[in-house]
Amino acid sequence: MRLAEIVKVDSKGRVTIPLVVRVALNIVEGMNLILIADPDKREIVLTPLPSAESRLYELRIEFKDVPGALARASEKLAELGVDQVTTQCTTVKRGEYAECIIIIDLSHSDKNIETVKKELSSLEEVRFIQARPLQR
């Protein structure tokens, strides 16, 4: 089920998330959301964050554009106990390479970000990986 609502931006750049959307996504007062803006697509995505104890990182990964590359990276993250909060991928050059931005949460994993990067880099399809912490 998808919900579509029109909202208005106020003078301070704020929008109110409609009640029907807050209820459907269990968004409550004081909860943190991650905002990802894509200027090329003119798109904003808001995703509720799991908890205040989250250890969030943004991974930017360039893959060879081959079938199953993202699936293998997702499997590796699951093996490491890493939660994927949100994933956005784009084919940059068809048949050559794609780029994914993956927001991960390490709060339920005993691995650190350097181990995660090393393990993902070991995948044949991964050309480049960059990680940065997301601050609250």
Z-matrix of the N, CA and C atoms (Angstrom, degrees):
N
C 1 1.455
C 2 1.526 1 108.81
N 3 1.301 2 117.13 1 130.35
C 4 1.461 3 122.78 2 176.14
C 5 1.521 4 108.51 3 -111.98
N 6 1.311 5 115.34 4 144.98
C 7 1.462 6 121.20 5 177.94
C 8 1.519 7 108.50 6 -115.25
N 9 1.296 8 117.11 7 138.80
C 10 1.465 9 121.86 8 176.04
C 11 1.519 10 108.25 9 -128.03
N 12 1.313 11 116.01 10 125.84
C 13 1.459 12 122.31 11 178.98
C 14 1.522 13 107.89 12 -137.05
N 15 1.303 14 117.20 13 145.68
C 16 1.463 15 121.88 14 174.32
C 17 1.514 16 107.87 15 -98.13
N 18 1.335 17 116.12 16 129.74
C 19 1.458 18 121.62 17 178.54
C 20 1.520 19 108.71 18 -126.11
N 21 1.320 20 115.70 19 158.10
C 22 1.460 21 121.43 20 -178.39
C 23 1.526 22 108.70 21 -111.86
N 24 1.322 23 115.70 22 139.36
C 25 1.460 24 121.89 23 177.00
C 26 1.522 25 107.90 24 -84.79
N 27 1.361 26 116.95 25 131.33
C 28 1.463 27 119.09 26 178.59
C 29 1.529 28 110.27 27 -86.68
N 30 1.322 29 117.11 28 -177.65
C 31 1.469 30 122.17 29 -174.14
C 32 1.526 31 112.97 30 -65.10
N 33 1.328 32 117.96 31 -18.10
C 34 1.467 33 122.00 32 178.51
C 35 1.527 34 111.83 33 -100.41
N 36 1.335 35 117.75 34 10.24
C 37 1.458 36 121.35 35 178.42
C 38 1.520 37 114.32 36 81.09
N 39 1.317 38 117.57 37 12.67
C 40 1.464 39 121.52 38 -177.90
C 41 1.519 40 111.05 39 -92.27
N 42 1.334 41 114.61 40 150.61
C 43 1.464 42 121.10 41 171.26
C 44 1.527 43 106.94 42 -128.59
N 45 1.311 44 115.35 43 152.90
C 46 1.451 45 120.70 44 175.32
C 47 1.524 46 107.60 45 -100.23
N 48 1.326 47 115.89 46 128.18
C 49 1.462 48 120.06 47 176.38
C 50 1.526 49 106.90 48 -77.74
N 51 1.313 50 117.88 49 121.34
C 52 1.461 51 120.62 50 -177.04
C 53 1.532 52 112.30 51 -57.82
N 54 1.321 53 115.77 52 147.68
C 55 1.461 54 122.33 53 -177.82
C 56 1.524 55 112.34 54 -53.53
N 57 1.322 56 117.59 55 -43.53
C 58 1.464 57 120.25 56 -177.88
C 59 1.534 58 110.85 57 -59.66
N 60 1.328 59 117.10 58 -36.10
C 61 1.464 60 121.45 59 178.56
C 62 1.529 61 110.27 60 -73.52
N 63 1.350 62 117.14 61 -43.78
C 64 1.468 63 120.42 62 179.09
C 65 1.524 64 111.17 63 -59.90
N 66 1.315 65 116.95 64 -41.31
C 67 1.473 66 120.97 65 179.37
C 68 1.527 67 109.96 66 -66.60
N 69 1.328 68 117.26 67 -46.17
C 70 1.463 69 121.22 68 -177.51
C 71 1.525 70 111.83 69 -61.91
N 72 1.338 71 117.40 70 -34.09
C 73 1.463 72 121.28 71 -177.62
C 74 1.529 73 113.28 72 -102.55
N 75 1.336 74 116.18 73 5.27
C 76 1.464 75 121.40 74 179.86
C 77 1.535 76 111.57 75 55.55
N 78 1.323 77 115.77 76 45.04
C 79 1.461 78 121.78 77 177.43
C 80 1.525 79 107.91 78 -91.69
N 81 1.336 80 115.82 79 122.29
C 82 1.466 81 121.00 80 -177.60
C 83 1.533 82 109.98 81 -121.34
N 84 1.311 83 115.55 82 162.89
C 85 1.460 84 121.95 83 -179.84
C 86 1.526 85 110.31 84 -55.11
N 87 1.326 86 115.83 85 134.77
C 88 1.453 87 121.74 86 178.33
C 89 1.523 88 114.15 87 88.32
N 90 1.313 89 117.23 88 -9.08
C 91 1.463 90 121.19 89 -179.80
C 92 1.527 91 109.69 90 -71.67
N 93 1.330 92 116.70 91 146.26
C 94 1.457 93 121.55 92 176.06
C 95 1.523 94 110.39 93 -91.98
N 96 1.331 95 114.82 94 141.56
C 97 1.458 96 122.54 95 175.38
C 98 1.520 97 107.51 96 -123.58
N 99 1.316 98 116.56 97 149.78
C 100 1.461 99 119.19 98 172.82
C 101 1.519 100 107.30 99 -102.30
N 102 1.321 101 115.77 100 135.37
C 103 1.455 102 122.27 101 179.88
C 104 1.518 103 107.55 102 -110.79
N 105 1.326 104 116.19 103 123.99
C 106 1.462 105 121.57 104 176.92
C 107 1.526 106 106.87 105 -119.51
N 108 1.338 107 115.29 106 120.66
C 109 1.456 108 120.88 107 -179.57
C 110 1.525 109 109.30 108 -108.60
N 111 1.306 110 115.66 109 134.22
C 112 1.470 111 121.99 110 176.65
C 113 1.523 112 107.43 111 -117.78
N 114 1.353 113 117.00 112 96.79
C 115 1.464 114 120.08 113 -177.76
C 116 1.528 115 113.08 114 -60.54
N 117 1.328 116 117.31 115 -33.89
C 118 1.473 117 119.48 116 -179.62
C 119 1.524 118 111.19 117 -63.94
N 120 1.318 119 117.10 118 -40.96
C 121 1.468 120 121.06 119 179.50
C 122 1.523 121 112.30 120 -88.65
N 123 1.352 122 116.71 121 -9.89
C 124 1.461 123 122.33 122 -174.44
C 125 1.524 124 109.08 123 56.03
N 126 1.328 125 115.11 124 53.52
C 127 1.458 126 122.10 125 -173.25
C 128 1.529 127 109.99 126 -135.13
N 129 1.322 128 116.05 127 141.77
C 130 1.466 129 123.19 128 174.49
C 131 1.516 130 107.38 129 -123.59
N 132 1.340 131 115.53 130 132.54
C 133 1.460 132 120.90 131 177.17
C 134 1.524 133 107.99 132 -120.06
N 135 1.320 134 117.12 133 127.02
C 136 1.466 135 123.14 134 175.17
C 137 1.517 136 108.27 135 -108.09
N 138 1.340 137 116.56 136 130.79
C 139 1.460 138 121.00 137 179.56
C 140 1.522 139 108.78 138 -129.71
N 141 1.339 140 118.48 139 126.63
C 142 1.464 141 120.25 140 175.95
C 143 1.532 142 110.62 141 -63.01
N 144 1.329 143 116.34 142 139.16
C 145 1.466 144 121.04 143 178.06
C 146 1.524 145 109.95 144 -92.29
N 147 1.327 146 115.81 145 148.00
C 148 1.459 147 120.77 146 -173.95
C 149 1.533 148 115.17 147 -58.66
N 150 1.342 149 118.05 148 -53.87
C 151 1.461 150 119.53 149 -176.76
C 152 1.522 151 110.33 150 -160.71
N 153 1.317 152 115.39 151 170.03
C 154 1.463 153 120.83 152 -179.44
C 155 1.529 154 111.69 153 -67.96
N 156 1.325 155 118.08 154 -21.14
C 157 1.462 156 122.09 155 -177.73
C 158 1.522 157 112.44 156 -87.02
N 159 1.305 158 118.31 157 4.52
C 160 1.462 159 121.86 158 -177.67
C 161 1.521 160 110.95 159 -60.41
N 162 1.335 161 115.44 160 143.00
C 163 1.470 162 122.70 161 171.45
C 164 1.518 163 105.38 162 -112.96
N 165 1.322 164 115.27 163 94.49
C 166 1.459 165 121.21 164 -170.42
C 167 1.522 166 112.42 165 -97.84
N 168 1.336 167 114.77 166 140.78
C 169 1.453 168 122.87 167 175.97
C 170 1.516 169 108.80 168 -136.82
N 171 1.316 170 114.81 169 147.80
C 172 1.455 171 120.78 170 171.52
C 173 1.519 172 106.97 171 -101.04
N 174 1.330 173 116.23 172 123.05
C 175 1.461 174 121.57 173 174.61
C 176 1.519 175 107.93 174 -103.79
N 177 1.321 176 116.64 175 130.25
C 178 1.464 177 121.39 176 170.79
C 179 1.509 178 106.09 177 -112.08
N 180 1.314 179 115.75 178 116.02
C 181 1.460 180 121.19 179 -174.01
C 182 1.525 181 109.23 180 -122.75
N 183 1.327 182 116.00 181 130.05
C 184 1.454 183 121.02 182 170.39
C 185 1.524 184 107.41 183 -100.64
N 186 1.326 185 115.29 184 128.09
C 187 1.454 186 122.87 185 -179.98
C 188 1.517 187 110.05 186 -113.72
N 189 1.328 188 116.22 187 154.14
C 190 1.458 189 119.49 188 162.78
C 191 1.523 190 105.10 189 -65.57
N 192 1.312 191 117.28 190 139.23
C 193 1.463 192 121.12 191 -179.19
C 194 1.530 193 109.48 192 -80.85
N 195 1.337 194 114.14 193 79.84
C 196 1.465 195 121.35 194 178.61
C 197 1.526 196 108.43 195 -129.79
N 198 1.334 197 117.17 196 149.82
C 199 1.463 198 120.27 197 179.36
C 200 1.537 199 111.57 198 -57.82
N 201 1.326 200 115.75 199 134.05
C 202 1.463 201 121.81 200 174.81
C 203 1.512 202 115.75 201 88.83
N 204 1.335 203 118.95 202 -2.42
C 205 1.464 204 121.04 203 -177.66
C 206 1.530 205 111.58 204 -60.92
N 207 1.318 206 116.84 205 -48.17
C 208 1.471 207 120.15 206 179.20
C 209 1.526 208 110.70 207 -65.50
N 210 1.320 209 117.15 208 -39.11
C 211 1.470 210 120.58 209 179.33
C 212 1.527 211 110.88 210 -61.06
N 213 1.335 212 117.55 211 -41.69
C 214 1.464 213 120.23 212 179.53
C 215 1.531 214 110.98 213 -66.60
N 216 1.330 215 117.22 214 -37.84
C 217 1.469 216 119.99 215 176.71
C 218 1.530 217 110.15 216 -65.59
N 219 1.327 218 116.99 217 -41.52
C 220 1.472 219 120.79 218 178.10
C 221 1.522 220 111.16 219 -63.49
N 222 1.327 221 117.22 220 -40.91
C 223 1.467 222 121.19 221 177.10
C 224 1.525 223 110.73 222 -61.52
N 225 1.342 224 116.91 223 -41.80
C 226 1.462 225 121.12 224 179.77
C 227 1.531 226 110.10 225 -64.15
N 228 1.326 227 117.32 226 -42.87
C 229 1.466 228 120.24 227 177.44
C 230 1.527 229 110.86 228 -61.68
N 231 1.323 230 117.00 229 -41.34
C 232 1.468 231 120.68 230 178.69
C 233 1.526 232 110.56 231 -63.42
N 234 1.320 233 117.74 232 -41.78
C 235 1.471 234 121.52 233 177.58
C 236 1.527 235 111.12 234 -58.88
N 237 1.330 236 116.75 235 -34.32
C 238 1.465 237 122.41 236 -178.83
C 239 1.527 238 112.81 237 -83.94
N 240 1.332 239 116.92 238 -2.46
C 241 1.464 240 120.85 239 -178.97
C 242 1.508 241 113.28 240 75.01
N 243 1.330 242 116.49 241 25.15
C 244 1.468 243 122.26 242 -177.67
C 245 1.526 244 109.21 243 -95.28
N 246 1.331 245 115.90 244 130.24
C 247 1.465 246 121.87 245 178.82
C 248 1.520 247 109.47 246 -89.26
N 249 1.329 248 116.98 247 129.16
C 250 1.459 249 121.98 248 174.60
C 251 1.528 250 107.82 249 -91.21
N 252 1.322 251 116.68 250 115.89
C 253 1.455 252 121.73 251 -178.78
C 254 1.522 253 110.23 252 -80.57
N 255 1.324 254 116.34 253 -45.82
C 256 1.464 255 121.36 254 178.34
C 257 1.514 256 109.36 255 -154.60
N 258 1.327 257 115.86 256 149.05
C 259 1.468 258 122.08 257 -179.63
C 260 1.524 259 108.77 258 -136.98
N 261 1.325 260 115.62 259 131.52
C 262 1.461 261 121.43 260 174.16
C 263 1.521 262 107.99 261 -132.41
N 264 1.319 263 116.50 262 123.89
C 265 1.465 264 121.38 263 -177.41
C 266 1.522 265 110.82 264 -125.57
N 267 1.325 266 114.36 265 148.95
C 268 1.451 267 121.75 266 178.29
C 269 1.516 268 109.06 267 -141.55
N 270 1.317 269 116.54 268 135.54
C 271 1.461 270 120.31 269 171.10
C 272 1.518 271 107.01 270 -77.76
N 273 1.331 272 116.51 271 119.55
C 274 1.457 273 121.34 272 -178.29
C 275 1.529 274 109.77 273 -84.32
N 276 1.322 275 115.97 274 -48.13
C 277 1.461 276 120.71 275 176.79
C 278 1.527 277 107.31 276 -137.71
N 279 1.303 278 115.27 277 108.71
C 280 1.472 279 122.71 278 -175.13
C 281 1.527 280 111.22 279 -49.57
N 282 1.347 281 114.93 280 127.47
C 283 1.454 282 121.08 281 178.91
C 284 1.515 283 114.16 282 81.21
N 285 1.355 284 117.19 283 -4.62
C 286 1.460 285 119.74 284 -179.94
C 287 1.527 286 112.47 285 -117.49
N 288 1.354 287 116.08 286 -62.81
C 289 1.455 288 116.08 287 178.45
C 290 1.515 289 112.97 288 -153.32
N 291 1.333 290 113.52 289 156.96
C 292 1.460 291 123.41 290 179.71
C 293 1.526 292 107.98 291 -131.21
N 294 1.317 293 115.46 292 160.04
C 295 1.462 294 120.36 293 178.80
C 296 1.510 295 109.43 294 -127.35
N 297 1.334 296 115.66 295 137.39
C 298 1.457 297 121.20 296 175.95
C 299 1.520 298 109.29 297 -125.42
N 300 1.310 299 114.74 298 141.02
C 301 1.463 300 122.13 299 169.25
C 302 1.530 301 104.86 300 -110.59
N 303 1.329 302 115.50 301 117.28
C 304 1.460 303 121.04 302 -177.71
C 305 1.522 304 107.69 303 -121.05
N 306 1.319 305 116.44 304 124.00
C 307 1.462 306 121.11 305 173.61
C 308 1.527 307 106.25 306 -92.32
N 309 1.330 308 115.44 307 123.01
C 310 1.467 309 119.97 308 -178.34
C 311 1.520 310 110.29 309 -118.46
N 312 1.331 311 114.82 310 157.38
C 313 1.466 312 122.97 311 176.89
C 314 1.519 313 107.20 312 -122.42
N 315 1.327 314 116.52 313 120.13
C 316 1.467 315 121.53 314 -179.34
C 317 1.526 316 112.96 315 -96.64
N 318 1.328 317 118.46 316 6.86
C 319 1.464 318 120.18 317 -173.90
C 320 1.526 319 113.56 318 -66.12
N 321 1.336 320 119.07 319 -21.32
C 322 1.468 321 121.19 320 179.36
C 323 1.524 322 111.93 321 -107.30
N 324 1.329 323 116.49 322 11.30
C 325 1.461 324 121.62 323 -179.21
C 326 1.524 325 108.98 324 -114.54
N 327 1.319 326 116.04 325 147.99
C 328 1.465 327 119.45 326 175.55
C 329 1.535 328 110.78 327 -90.71
N 330 1.328 329 116.94 328 7.91
C 331 1.469 330 122.24 329 -179.24
C 332 1.529 331 110.33 330 -95.43
N 333 1.336 332 115.62 331 151.15
C 334 1.461 333 119.80 332 174.27
C 335 1.525 334 108.86 333 -99.98
N 336 1.312 335 116.88 334 172.60
C 337 1.465 336 120.94 335 -173.96
C 338 1.520 337 112.08 336 -64.86
N 339 1.331 338 118.05 337 -33.45
C 340 1.467 339 119.87 338 179.68
C 341 1.530 340 111.03 339 -66.74
N 342 1.330 341 116.97 340 -38.01
C 343 1.465 342 120.82 341 176.38
C 344 1.520 343 110.58 342 -65.10
N 345 1.330 344 116.41 343 -42.17
C 346 1.469 345 120.91 344 178.99
C 347 1.528 346 109.75 345 -61.17
N 348 1.332 347 117.06 346 -46.69
C 349 1.463 348 120.54 347 178.99
C 350 1.527 349 111.41 348 -60.74
N 351 1.330 350 116.71 349 -43.84
C 352 1.467 351 121.37 350 -179.54
C 353 1.524 352 110.77 351 -61.83
N 354 1.333 353 116.84 352 -45.26
C 355 1.468 354 121.04 353 -179.20
C 356 1.523 355 111.52 354 -65.08
N 357 1.329 356 117.02 355 -42.63
C 358 1.472 357 119.66 356 178.40
C 359 1.526 358 111.14 357 -67.61
N 360 1.326 359 116.71 358 -37.64
C 361 1.463 360 120.77 359 179.37
C 362 1.522 361 112.22 360 -64.35
N 363 1.323 362 116.73 361 -23.50
C 364 1.467 363 120.38 362 179.99
C 365 1.532 364 112.28 363 -73.01
N 366 1.327 365 117.12 364 -14.04
C 367 1.461 366 120.31 365 178.47
C 368 1.525 367 109.44 366 -72.59
N 369 1.318 368 116.21 367 135.21
C 370 1.468 369 122.46 368 -177.34
C 371 1.526 370 112.64 369 -57.09
N 372 1.331 371 117.24 370 -34.31
C 373 1.467 372 121.41 371 -174.95
C 374 1.521 373 113.90 372 -77.89
N 375 1.330 374 117.89 373 -18.04
C 376 1.466 375 120.86 374 -174.89
C 377 1.529 376 110.34 375 -80.30
N 378 1.333 377 115.30 376 121.36
C 379 1.478 378 121.43 377 179.02
C 380 1.522 379 111.76 378 -93.43
N 381 1.329 380 116.50 379 -33.83
C 382 1.465 381 121.41 380 -172.97
C 383 1.521 382 107.61 381 -158.87
N 384 1.336 383 116.59 382 143.54
C 385 1.460 384 120.13 383 175.28
C 386 1.527 385 109.06 384 -143.05
N 387 1.310 386 115.11 385 136.81
C 388 1.465 387 122.41 386 178.25
C 389 1.527 388 107.04 387 -133.73
N 390 1.322 389 115.94 388 139.49
C 391 1.471 390 120.21 389 179.10
C 392 1.518 391 109.35 390 -129.57
N 393 1.333 392 114.44 391 143.60
C 394 1.471 393 119.02 392 173.69
C 395 1.516 394 108.12 393 -143.93
N 396 1.321 395 116.64 394 140.85
C 397 1.471 396 119.77 395 178.58
C 398 1.517 397 110.42 396 -70.63
N 399 1.319 398 115.61 397 146.56
C 400 1.464 399 121.43 398 174.37
C 401 1.520 400 107.41 399 -103.44
N 402 1.303 401 115.75 400 122.94
C 403 1.464 402 121.73 401 -178.31
C 404 1.515 403 110.55 402 -89.63
N 405 1.302 404 115.33 403 150.64
C 406 1.465 405 120.62 404 176.09
C 407 1.506 406 109.88 405 -101.67
